[in-house]
Structure formats: C-alpha cells, structure tokens
C-alpha cells in the first residue's frame, strides 16, 4: 500500500521550476492528467534558500490553496546525467520546501532541457523577447510536471526521488530492538 501522498491517488500536483531570479509553478487537474501554468514567483532572497523566504512561503500557500497532494521540483542535470551547481541549488530548495510543506511529499524529477524546450515553444507560439521571460519559468514548470504526470500514469508510482523522506535507521550487528 502506498504511503499517503505517494500513490496514484486523486488530487492536484504542483510542479516547480527553480531559477535564480524566478520560480515557475504549474498545477495539474485533480486527476493528474494535464499540467497547466499557474504562477511565476519572484525570488527575493540572495544566497542560499532558507526557511521563511518569501518565495518558499508563496509556494507553501499555493500548496494549501490548491490542496496539493504532491509537489515535484525539477532537477537540472547535464546531458550526460551529471549534477552540477544548479542541481545542488534545486536539491537545497526542494529540501527547504519539503520541510516547510510536510507532510505533503516533494519529489525531484529530471528536467534536462525543459527551459530550452519552454523557450522554443513560446517562440513558436509568437511570444518573444521580454514577454517570454515573464512566463518561461511557468512553461518549464508545466513541462516538468507533465513529464512526472505521464510517468505516474504509466507506472502507477510517482516520478523521481522523494525529498526528505523517512529513512530507515541502519541496523547494527548484534543489537536487538
């Protein structure tokens, strides 16, 4: 039986694309079929993300407002699959967010090239230049969330890796509990 918030249950999921200047947010329908843009949240904090940052608080408010059952955060990797400084920042952001919105689970999902794809889709739709900047983070969040929804629908399990999940305590030899 899946952990609450981890199975293919009904409910809105939020997708998050973490940038250094803005955070794009997308939401799914309650059946977890289609991702749509929701909001672009400005990053106000300088330096590492911390509990209480305005953007983290805004996303926490969106989780409550939409009664989200899960949040997926994009994990930027290189084409080879390696994780660089941007992936470290995304992991840090996801950890702070997970602590803030617990018990709603947060999962990290691969987001290779989503921002590039989002720029291309917006350009192809006729939206160019500065107007594109305002919505590209939302478009990237839609791609991240839609990918996660597709995996969940296909496999019956959530995409990506859980952030801040309960870990089993390692058993030590010769001890009994």
N, C-alpha and C positions, 0 to 999 in steps of 0.2 A: 504494500500500500504506500503511495507516495506521501512524502512529508507535506503538510499543508502549505500551499503556495508553490509547490514544486511539480505537481502533476498537470495533466491537461484539463484542469478544471475551468469552468466558465469564469470570465472576468477580464477586465481591462488590463492590458500590459502597457508599460511605458518604455520607450526607447530613448536613450540619452547618447548624444554625440558631444564629448567633452573637447572643447577647444581652449586655447589660452586667452581668448577675448570673449567668446560667447559659448553657450551650451545650447545645443539644439535638442528639442524634446518632441517626440511623436507619441501617439497613442493608438491602441488597437480598438476595434469594436469588442463588445463583451464576449463574442465567440472566438476571438483570437484569429480572425481570418485576414483582416485588412488593416494595414498601418496607414495613418494619416498624420500630417503635420499638426503640431499643437502650439508650440511657442518657442521663441528664442529668448533665452535668459542671459542677460549680461553678466560676465564675471567681474566682480568688484574687487576681489582680494588680489593682492600682489603676493607672489611667492607661493609656497605650497598651500594646498587646500586645507581648511581647518573646519572643525565643527563650529556652527554658528555663522559661517559665511553666508551672505545674502543669497547667492545662487543655490547653495545647498538647501537653505531654508525654503526657497521658492519651489524647488523640485519636491521637497517633502510636502509642501502644501498641495502641489499638483497630485501627488500620490493619494493624499486624503480626499481631495476634491473629486477625483475620478475613481476612488475606491479601487486603486490598482492592486492586483494580486501578485504582480511581479514587475521588476524593473530590469531592463537589460542595458548595459553600458558597453559601448564599442571599445574594443581593444585594438589599437593600431599596431599592426605588425608590418615588417618589410615583406617584399615579395617572396623572400626566402623563408619567411616564417619567424625570423628573429624578432626579438623585442628590444626596442631602443628606449631612449629617454621619454618619448611620447607615451609609450606603453606603460612605463613606470608612473607617469603622471595620471594616466587613466586608472591604473590599479589603485593608486592612492585615493583618487577621487571616489572610486567605487567603494572603497573601504570606509571612508568617512560617510558617504551616503548610506551604506548598509547599516552602519551603527546608528545613524540618525532615524532611519525609517523602520528599523526592526519592529515587529517580526516579518515585515514584507521582505521577501528574498530579493537579492540583487545578484545578477549573473553577468559575467564578462563574455562577450562574443566577438569573434574575429571580425574586424571591419576593414580589411585591406581594400583600398581604393574606393571606399564609399564617398569620400569628399570629392574625388576626381569624377566619379560617376554622377554625383549630385550636380556639380558644376556643368558637366556635359548636358545633362537632362534639362537644366534650367536654361542654358544657352540655346539648346534645340527648341525649347518652348518659346523663345523670343525674349526672355528676360536676360538682360545683360548688365555688365558694369556694377555700379553701386547698389542697384536694386537687388542684384543677385546676392551680394554679401549679406543682406538682411535675412534671407531665407535659406541660404545654402546649408546652414547648420541643421535646420529643421528637415531639409531634404535628405541630408546624410543620416539623421536620426530615423527617418522613415525607412531608408534602405537597411539600416542596422536592425530595426525592429521587424521589418518584413522578412528578412532572412531568418531571424530567430523564430518567427511565427511559422514559417514554412518548415523548418527543422522540427519544431514541436508537433506540427500537424502530421508530418511524415513518420516520425519515430515514436510519438506518444510521450516523449520526455523533453524537458526544457533544453534549449541550446546552451552551449558554453559551460563555463565553470562557475560554481557558486562562490560568492564572495563572503567571507566571514562566517561560513557555515560551521555547524558544530563538528568538531573533530573528535575522534575517539582518542582517549588517553592511551598512550602506548603501554602495553602490558610489559611488566618487567619479570624476568625469570625468577622463579622461586617465591613470588608473592601471591597471596590469595586475597580476594576481596570479598 
